[in-house]
Structures are given as C-alpha cells and as structure tokens.
Amino acid sequence: MLKRRYWFLFAALFIFLFVSGCSNEKETGQTESKNNLILITGDTVSEKGGCVLASRFAPGDKIVFRMNAINPDTGLQMENAKLQVHLSTGEVLDMVYGEHPPGVENAAKFWTAAYPVTKDTPKGKLEYYVTAEAGDRKGEFRPFNVEPSLLMIVDEKAAGSGSQGQQQGNANQSGNNNGGSQEANLEPNNVVNVEAVNFAFNKDKYYVKAGKEVTIHLTSKEGTHGIAIPDLNVSIDEPNGTVKFTPTKPGEYEMVCSVFCGAGHGDMKATLVVVE
C-alpha cells in the first residue's frame, strides 16, 4: 500500500513537470514573436488642403503619407526604423522621420512621404501599403478595404475643389442671375450621357425637350452609382444602365444617386431641365 502511494506521488510530480515545461516553451515562443514586431499606424493628408485628412486627390495636389512606428513592448517610437510606402503603380517611397508639419513649434514627429498627383496620374483607386524594419523587427500597415480609407485619384470637379469646379459654379450662378439666359443658350439633347464618379455626376444640369422621348445612359467610372429622378418616376439602379421616358411638363427635376456609394453619397445631385 505504501509503495502504491509513493508511485502515485512520483507519477503526479512527473506529469506536473512535463506540463510546466510545455507551458513555458509556448510562452517563450509567444514572447519571441512579439519582440520581432513593429506596430504601424498612420493616415493620409492633402498638402494642398493644408494637411487635412483626405482620401481623394486631384491633379495639382500631393498625397502626404504620415506613419508612426511603435515598439509594442515599450509603447515608444522606434526612431531608427526604416519605413517605405509601396504603391500599386510599382513605385516605392522612402519615408523621412521628423516633425510634421515642419517648422511648427512642438509639432509631433512622424515618418512622412509625399506623392505628387499630376494630370498623368491614372484616375481611380491607388492602393498602397507601408513596411517598417529595424534590425530583426518588422511591421506592415494596410488601410481598411472600405471607401473612406481607400485612396482615389479623381478630377478636380469630383474632388470638390480647383478651377474646373469653380468655373462650373460661376457659370451656374451667372445663368441664374440672368433669368435663365444660360439655359436658353444650351441646346437640349434628349440622349443624355451621365458619367458618375465618387461623388459627382459629370454635369450639374442636363437639358432635354418636353414631349419627346429621353434616353439616359449611365456609366459609373469610379465607384458604384445609380440614378433616380423621383418627380418623374425614373431610375437606374445599377452602375451601368439605360432608361427611356417621355417628360411632358417643363421644369427642373432633381437627379440623385440611387445606390449608396460612400461618405459623399448625399452630395451626388444634379438637375434635369425639361424645356418646351
């Protein structure tokens, strides 16, 4: 009986030591993995807009990438880390560590890189990711795959800034002040080609003639959009489609995007002007 008791105690001690050894090995492995990581956070801002957070950029602007590289063990910046921005164009941008905005007293320190947007920069989504290295430590940053986080290269009108959008706004204002003289100078076209980007149509107003069949062709060149003209019971609920109808009553009818397309969805508006 005594021998059995000693044997039981010996077996229990052996199992405890074995399990403890496995547990320590696992924890050691986790610690080593953690020590090889760099935590990267960041955002993109518009240089033209005065370092304002942005994800849509037009020619004449610069995309400024701002990143932070943190040691997850200490929570401190890793000033010796090398960060690079990798673009879907194949270009790689070396990031520079320093105060941002530069020359501003008590400005925070980031890693930054600027990418100029020109008229030759392809329109549409510009994908990117950021890598960081410091000795045997590495890290990677990728933006969320959602509309507000993705970079888009757009024309000036779609970006809501620049001379093109301003000229269009001035033209509309001039037409209104002249009692609609601008409308009188525009020839109605009952075949309407609407091009949509994030988050605008290619025109503010489209002119058609009453009593004749109207054909609207929608092409979504950036993002997914639709068209709705509620007062005429007209809609296209797909990114590329056509609708035909015959307006009978002259007037101005609001045209909106009928497919939710992101943060600027509510701003996608235009006017269908039906003239006699």
C-alpha positions in Angstrom: 0.0 0.0 0.0 2.9 2.3 0.9 4.6 1.5 -2.4 1.5 2.4 -4.4 1.3 5.8 -2.6 4.9 6.6 -3.5 4.3 5.5 -7.1 1.3 7.8 -7.3 3.2 10.8 -5.9 6.1 10.1 -8.4 3.7 10.0 -11.3 1.9 13.2 -10.3 5.2 15.0 -10.0 6.4 13.8 -13.4 3.1 15.0 -15.1 3.4 18.4 -13.4 7.0 18.9 -14.6 6.1 17.8 -18.1 3.1 20.1 -18.4 5.0 23.1 -16.9 7.9 22.5 -19.4 5.5 22.6 -22.3 3.7 25.7 -21.0 7.0 27.6 -20.5 8.1 26.7 -24.0 4.9 28.0 -25.5 5.1 31.3 -23.6 8.7 31.8 -24.6 7.7 31.3 -28.3 5.0 34.0 -27.9 7.4 36.4 -26.3 9.9 36.0 -29.1 7.3 36.5 -31.8 6.1 39.7 -30.0 9.6 41.1 -29.8 10.0 40.9 -33.6 7.0 43.1 -34.3 6.7 46.8 -35.1 3.3 48.4 -34.7 2.5 50.9 -37.5 -0.4 53.4 -37.5 -1.0 56.3 -39.9 -3.1 58.3 -42.2 -3.0 60.4 -45.4 -3.5 64.2 -45.7 -3.7 66.7 -48.5 -0.9 69.1 -48.8 -3.0 71.5 -50.9 -5.7 71.4 -48.3 -3.3 72.3 -45.5 -2.6 68.9 -44.1 -6.3 68.0 -43.8 -7.2 64.3 -43.6 -8.2 63.2 -47.1 -8.5 60.1 -49.3 -9.5 61.8 -52.6 -6.8 63.7 -54.5 -6.9 65.6 -57.8 -4.0 66.8 -60.1 -2.0 69.6 -58.5 -2.2 68.2 -55.0 0.2 65.9 -53.1 -0.7 62.9 -51.0 1.2 63.1 -47.8 1.6 59.7 -46.0 2.0 60.1 -42.2 3.1 57.0 -40.3 4.1 56.1 -36.7 6.3 53.1 -35.8 5.9 51.9 -32.3 7.8 49.3 -30.2 4.9 47.2 -28.8 6.9 46.3 -25.8 7.7 49.8 -24.6 5.0 51.9 -26.4 7.7 54.3 -27.7 8.6 55.4 -31.2 11.3 53.4 -33.0 13.3 56.4 -34.4 15.8 54.1 -36.1 13.1 52.3 -38.1 13.1 52.4 -41.9 9.6 52.9 -43.4 8.6 52.7 -47.0 5.3 53.3 -48.9 4.6 50.7 -51.6 2.2 51.9 -54.3 0.2 49.8 -56.7 2.0 51.7 -59.5 5.1 49.9 -58.6 6.8 52.9 -57.0 8.4 52.8 -53.6 8.6 55.9 -51.4 11.2 56.2 -48.6 9.7 57.9 -45.6 11.6 60.5 -43.6 11.3 60.8 -39.8 10.8 64.3 -38.4 8.4 67.0 -37.2 5.2 67.4 -39.1 4.1 69.9 -40.2 7.8 71.0 -40.5 8.7 74.3 -38.8 5.8 74.3 -36.4 6.7 74.6 -32.8 6.0 71.5 -30.7 4.8 69.6 -33.8 4.5 65.8 -33.4 7.1 63.6 -35.1 6.1 61.1 -37.8 7.5 59.3 -40.8 6.3 61.1 -43.9 6.5 60.8 -47.7 4.8 63.0 -50.3 3.4 61.7 -53.6 2.5 64.4 -56.3 -0.7 63.9 -58.3 -0.4 65.1 -61.8 -2.7 65.1 -64.9 -0.9 61.9 -66.0 -1.6 60.1 -62.7 -4.2 57.3 -63.6 -7.7 58.0 -62.2 -9.3 55.6 -59.8 -8.1 53.6 -56.8 -4.5 53.9 -55.8 -3.6 51.0 -53.5 -0.7 51.1 -51.0 0.8 49.5 -48.0 3.6 50.5 -45.7 6.5 48.4 -44.4 8.8 49.1 -41.4 12.2 47.5 -40.5 14.5 48.0 -37.5 17.1 45.2 -37.0 15.2 41.9 -36.9 11.9 43.7 -36.2 9.4 44.1 -39.0 5.9 45.5 -39.4 3.3 46.2 -42.1 0.4 48.6 -42.4 -2.5 48.3 -44.8 -5.6 50.6 -44.9 -9.1 49.1 -44.3 -10.7 48.0 -47.5 -13.6 50.5 -47.1 -14.4 53.5 -49.2 -13.3 56.3 -46.8 -9.9 54.6 -46.3 -9.1 53.9 -49.9 -7.1 56.4 -51.9 -8.9 57.7 -55.0 -7.3 59.8 -57.8 -10.1 62.0 -59.3 -10.5 65.1 -61.5 -10.8 68.5 -59.9 -14.6 68.6 -60.1 -15.0 65.3 -58.4 -12.6 66.4 -55.6 -14.8 69.4 -54.9 -12.0 71.9 -55.5 -9.9 73.5 -58.1 -10.5 75.8 -61.1 -12.8 73.5 -63.0 -15.3 73.1 -60.3 -15.2 76.9 -59.5 -15.7 77.8 -63.2 -18.7 75.5 -63.4 -20.2 77.0 -60.2 -19.6 80.5 -61.6 -21.3 79.6 -64.8 -24.4 78.3 -63.0 -24.5 81.4 -60.8 -24.3 83.6 -63.9 -27.1 81.8 -65.6 -29.4 82.2 -62.6 -28.7 85.9 -62.3 -29.6 86.4 -65.9 -33.0 85.0 -65.5 -32.2 81.7 -67.1 -30.3 83.1 -70.2 -27.7 80.3 -69.8 -30.5 77.7 -70.2 -31.7 79.5 -73.4 -28.3 79.2 -74.9 -28.0 75.5 -74.4 -29.3 73.1 -77.0 -31.5 70.4 -75.4 -30.3 66.9 -76.1 -32.7 64.0 -75.5 -29.9 61.5 -75.4 -28.2 62.1 -72.1 -24.9 60.5 -71.2 -24.3 60.7 -67.5 -20.9 59.8 -66.1 -20.6 59.2 -62.4 -17.5 59.2 -60.1 -17.1 59.4 -56.3 -19.1 61.6 -55.6 -20.4 63.6 -58.5 -22.0 63.5 -61.9 -20.2 64.9 -64.9 -22.6 67.8 -65.2 -24.7 69.9 -62.8 -27.5 70.3 -65.3 -28.8 68.2 -68.2 -31.2 69.8 -70.7 -33.9 67.9 -72.6 -37.0 68.8 -74.6 -40.5 68.1 -73.3 -42.9 65.9 -75.3 -40.1 63.8 -76.8 -38.5 60.5 -75.7 -35.5 60.9 -73.5 -32.8 58.3 -73.2 -30.4 58.4 -70.3 -27.2 56.3 -70.3 -25.4 55.9 -67.0 -21.7 55.0 -66.8 -20.0 54.6 -63.4 -16.4 55.4 -64.0 -15.4 55.3 -60.3 -17.4 53.5 -57.6 -20.9 52.1 -57.9 -23.7 54.5 -58.5 -27.3 54.8 -59.8 -29.7 57.5 -60.9 -33.1 58.5 -59.5 -35.4 61.3 -60.7 -38.2 60.9 -58.1 -40.6 63.5 -59.6 -40.5 61.8 -63.0 -40.6 58.2 -61.5 -37.3 57.5 -63.4 -34.5 55.4 -62.0 -31.4 53.3 -62.9 -30.4 51.1 -60.0 -27.2 49.6 -61.5 -23.8 51.1 -62.1 -24.1 51.0 -65.9 -27.6 51.1 -67.4 -30.1 52.9 -69.6 -33.6 54.2 -69.1 -36.1 55.8 -71.5 -39.1 58.0 -70.7 -41.0 61.0 -72.1 -41.3 64.1 -69.9 -44.4 66.1 -70.6 -44.1 69.1 -68.2 -41.3 71.6 -68.5 -39.4 72.3 -65.3 -36.4 71.4 -63.2 -36.2 67.9 -61.7 -33.7 66.8 -59.1 -31.5 63.9 -60.1 -29.7 62.0 -57.3 -27.6 58.9 -56.9 -29.8 55.9 -56.0 -27.1 53.5 -54.9 -25.3 54.1 -51.6 -21.7 54.8 -52.7 -19.9 56.1 -49.6 -19.4 59.2 -47.4 -20.3 61.6 -50.2 -23.4 59.8 -51.4 -25.8 62.6 -50.2 -23.9 65.2 -52.2 -24.4 63.4 -55.6 -27.0 65.6 -57.1 -27.8 67.2 -60.5 -30.7 68.7 -62.3 -32.6 67.5 -65.3 -34.0 70.6 -67.0 -37.0 70.0 -69.3 -37.6 72.8 -71.7 -40.5 73.4 -74.1 
